[in-house]
Amino acid sequence: MNDHTAELAVIGACLTSTRALVIARAAIAARDFSDPRLVKVWRTLTAAADAGDPTDDPHIMSQSGEEEVCQAALGTVTSDYMLPTYLERLADLGRARRLLHSVSQTITAAQAGKVVAADVLPAIRKSCELALADVPDSGSSIGEVAASIIADVEDRAANGTRAAIPTGLRCLDELIGGWRPGELIVIAGQTSLGKTALACTLARHAAIAGHPVLICSLEMTRREVGQRILALDDEAPTLAMYRMDRPDQMARAAARNAASRVQGIPLRIEDNGRMRPCDVRAAALAMPGVKLIVVDYLQIMRPDTRNASRERDVADMATSMKSLAKEANATVLLLSQLNRSVDSRADGRPRLSDLRDSGQIEQDADAVAFVWRANRQSDQGEIILAKQRGGRTGVATARYIGPRCRWEDQF
């Protein structure tokens, strides 16, 4: 019970792409390969990745001693689109093999008289549960959890460390308290009201403060995002300068200075317009110590696996982003569009029911914030915190600086 082609394709992808290896490690383990040679290659790959060593094919061939099977794997390299399908196939077959082996052992024990008749069915049931378990026990007693909470409180009191990363907007901090690891924050709004501008404002502030930030932009190129990051700087030219044919010397000098000020800050931009949740996950887990992950935006992301309905696709992607927040121990800022129904409302103020394509977005989010301006030409705006799982809701009054695509506190 195996699929040797799928096993070769996965190993081939991992030998040629670090990102493929990160994605694969999240989906399968050594036990999901049936070929002992590929098990050896897989373990060599994962050990090299953990040690920070090269994971390219020449190094792995040498370290594993399995040059022949590595060459066969490189001859069946799969596309990024097919990799999740192959991984799902290997995981399913691995579970099936473990299930059959476990049941077979129980039946053999019963035939040998080692299990009495009354215990056969419970023994088979237990062996099935153990065989199908994919995740080790990750629970803790309430005593252990409480001790950890108190230790964290005492540490903050003694060392003055903050409970959360400041957002950079005082008005928003007063509502949400900052970014906490494991939380999914949805930022939603109508087109051109400033949700991407808000995300860039928040991302730059976190990165300037030294917190690693990843921006996954499915809509804009990394160059466009970079221009927005530079334009946020008061001493830099506004966004319009980057579109001029012949900017003057003073503007060019200001732009160079702004660029020098962001050199070395921990902010990375991914601009693959065909990203799936697994791609976002791979990029995030490949960035050491990432604290803030911005995804712009949900509705143009591609699902890992297509469902029968668009609503189910969006729901699965939102759930994946919440899972990523917990796994990466980071905050995920997920941007989302609104339904057209908000346009027909008299005041135009958004509600939770306006989140586009799926109610699951609201369910998975720890907080939902809407950006809103009654007059698109005005700089007066609001950040409406419509949901907060761990605190109050409310409205933060802020200013939108259009030429810089920036949100700031209303003084």
Beta strands, then each sheet from edge to edge (+ up, - down):
strand 1: 184-188
strand 2: 213-217
strand 3: 267-270
strand 4: 292-296
strand 5: 331-336
strand 6: 367-372
strand 7: 380-388
strand 8: 394-401
strand 9: 406-409
sheet 1: 3+ 2+ 4+ 5+ 1+ 6+ 7- 8+ 9-
end
